[in-house]
Amino acid sequence: MINKIICFCGLFLCQTAWVQGQERAVLNGRIISNTNDLEGVYVINAQTEVMSTTTVGGLFSITAKSGDTLVFSSIQFKETRVVLTKEDFSNLNFTVKLNLLMHQLQEVIIKRYDNINAVALGIIPSGQKSYTAAERKLHTATALNATANAGTMAGGSLSADPLFNFFSGRTAMLKKEVAVEKKEFFMRLLENMFTLDHFVERLKIPVEYVKGFEYYAVENEKFTKILNSKNKTSTEFLLGELAVKYKEIIASEVK
């Protein structure tokens, strides 16, 4: 008798499991959100633990039935749970909206490391002179490369490029470029240190002569040395002296 009961219960459970398995069908749907990155979202049936993932367009397919709970999980979206109904299986546009997961930073700390530079990292040797673009061209044009022809002649020889550049006038042209580049650098430094109002109201330079006065100032080697030191007090003092002389030049030209 006991064996019959056990057998009956076994058959009943198997039949129930088979019936339940038959009730599940493939559910097609898609997810939507405020982003186009919809691929790779996990879709899990909480009852059967069957899992699927979404495609690039957010489409997914999974076996389920009415009453099952689908869990949508991803690192960029908040976890969403949807309890399925009979209508969901007949809905050709079954859609689930997911909300983006916003990761809020509690605190942002910006640290400045003044000792971290190209020299400290070993990218540039310590003590090496740094060149501007014009200075680099001039250095390349005038540098004597003692190894340029080594191997073609016994003991090697000097490159003829510097001599060619000298006689062709290229060296002189490059020197002028370096001089112009330096003046432009000092002009920018001067304009960043003092406003137009300072020249007009404080130094009493007519506004139409301000640019000419700036060129006049950066031609003075003593002034550019002080300007390059970024000592504003000393720079302002010498600038005042140059302004007096420049206004005298203006006055003489007007006469």
Secondary structure, DSSP 8 states (H G I E B T S, - for coil): -HHHHHHHHHHHHHHHHHHHHHH-EEEEEEEE-SSS--TT-EEEETTT--EEE--TTSEEEEEE-TT-EEEEEETTEEEEEEE--HHHHH-TT-EEE--B-----S-------TT-STTTTTSS-TT-----HHHHHHHHHH---TTTTBTTBTT----SHHHHHHHHTHHHHHHHHHHHHHHHHHHHHHHHHS-HHIIIIIS---GGGHHHHHHHHHT-HHHHHHHHTT-HHHHHHHHHHHHHHHHHHHHHHH-
